Every structure is written in C-alpha cells, then in structure tokens.
C-alpha cells in the first residue's frame, strides 16, 4: 500500500520520526521535508488541571528518509533543525540541531490484509543542558523499540487502513522511560487524496530525576490531509492539539510538508 507509509510519517512531529507497519519495496526510497510550529502558554499539572505558564514556541524543520533495503526490511533516518523560545517571567532560547534518528523496520508477517512489523531506532539529542530552560526535555538520547500492526480495509467503498503501534522508549539522563501507543486511521476519499485521524499517547514509567519531578502522561490528536500531485510527489498539512495530559505542556500546532518517492 504505497500511500500508507507516506501518511504515517506525519507521526514524526510527535517525537522521533516513525512510519507505519508498511515496509517499502526493495530499492524504493521516500524523502520527506516537514516544517512545523507548536506553542502553548498553559500546562497540565500532575492532576491534569490546566494552569497558566510562560509561553513556549517551537519551530522545527525536519528531513526524513526511508529506503527499502530488502524485501520486508526498511531503514530510515531523520534530522532536524529547531528553534525554541520561552517568553514571560523566565526567558530562554535555543536554536540549532534537533534530534537525529536512525533505525530499521522489519516485516514479520503479512496474513491477508494484515501486516505485522517490528521497529527499532536510536535517537540522538542535539540540545545541551547548558542551553537553559528552552532545552528542558530535549537533551536526552533515546532508544525506541516497538511492535506495529496494520490492516487494510474498505470504508464506505473507499480504501482505508488502521495502524497501531505499541512501543517502549528508554531515555538517558533525567527523563523517565516511556510506553508509547500511536494509532492512525487513514481513508482515501478520492484517488489522489488521503485523510488521516491520529492519536499519540505517552505514558511515563516514573518521575523524572533532577530538578523537575515530572510524571508525564500525554495524549495528542492530529488531523491531516495528503494530496498526490504526481505519482512521485505528495504535499501534506496537519493540525494537532493536546486534549489531556499530566505534567506536560498544552501544545497546539500545525505542520506542512512535501514528500518525494523514487
């Protein structure tokens, strides 16, 4: 399903880059350039209540690539430049290299309309602790392992798919390890259009060490649309929000991007 992998890359804005369970054909390559902005001036406290805080604004430009190394084996990598600004009673700013990720996805089984895959990746932080308040939560290296299950089906006589990912992410330094659950529902209402509804969920496995004793639980939702301009070129846009969380920023934002396959 050629369009499903392109759709799932929109999950990249919610953390390190990750595609869906679908793998590429041997020799196939996909490139994506994505720009997004997110901001928030409220946070969810430890009981999930919204409270005012200094405004945080993050701008990010990411390049993502994946390549079908062999049948059922796709390798991927991502790099980003970011600018984070905290304004209010406390002011801080950092700009420079964001997170870099390298990993691989292996198709384990493909019974009928189902696909089951496993994925692993390492994430290298670009920020340093010395960069201050704007770098909090950006300075840790990570290892992400996950199981991915997808199914293709028809919805109201239109092609559709659902992709579910369950993973465990270890984080170095102060942040606690996390369980992650991501769900994507995609429907193609017209031959060149694809619409997505996505949910990204983070469950912290303990409190952070260091000066910020956070025990995070984050639930984000995203709506996206993709348009195939040609067989090789795709443009896409998305908006996202955080309807509920604990010990986390009330983030809202948008992204635009372009994809190319060959």
Secondary structure as GFF3:
##gff-version 3
##sequence-region A 1 262
A	DSSP	alpha_helix	2	8	.	.	.	ID=ss1
A	DSSP	three_ten_helix	9	14	.	.	.	ID=ss2
A	DSSP	beta_strand	29	44	.	.	.	ID=ss3
A	DSSP	beta_strand	50	70	.	.	.	ID=ss4
A	DSSP	beta_strand	73	87	.	.	.	ID=ss5
A	DSSP	beta_strand	92	97	.	.	.	ID=ss6
A	DSSP	beta_strand	100	109	.	.	.	ID=ss7
A	DSSP	beta_strand	114	124	.	.	.	ID=ss8
A	DSSP	three_ten_helix	129	131	.	.	.	ID=ss9
A	DSSP	three_ten_helix	133	135	.	.	.	ID=ss10
A	DSSP	beta_strand	142	155	.	.	.	ID=ss11
A	DSSP	beta_strand	158	171	.	.	.	ID=ss12
A	DSSP	beta_strand	178	190	.	.	.	ID=ss13
A	DSSP	beta_strand	193	204	.	.	.	ID=ss14
A	DSSP	beta_strand	217	228	.	.	.	ID=ss15
A	DSSP	beta_strand	233	246	.	.	.	ID=ss16
A	DSSP	beta_strand	248	249	.	.	.	ID=ss17
A	DSSP	beta_strand	252	261	.	.	.	ID=ss18
###
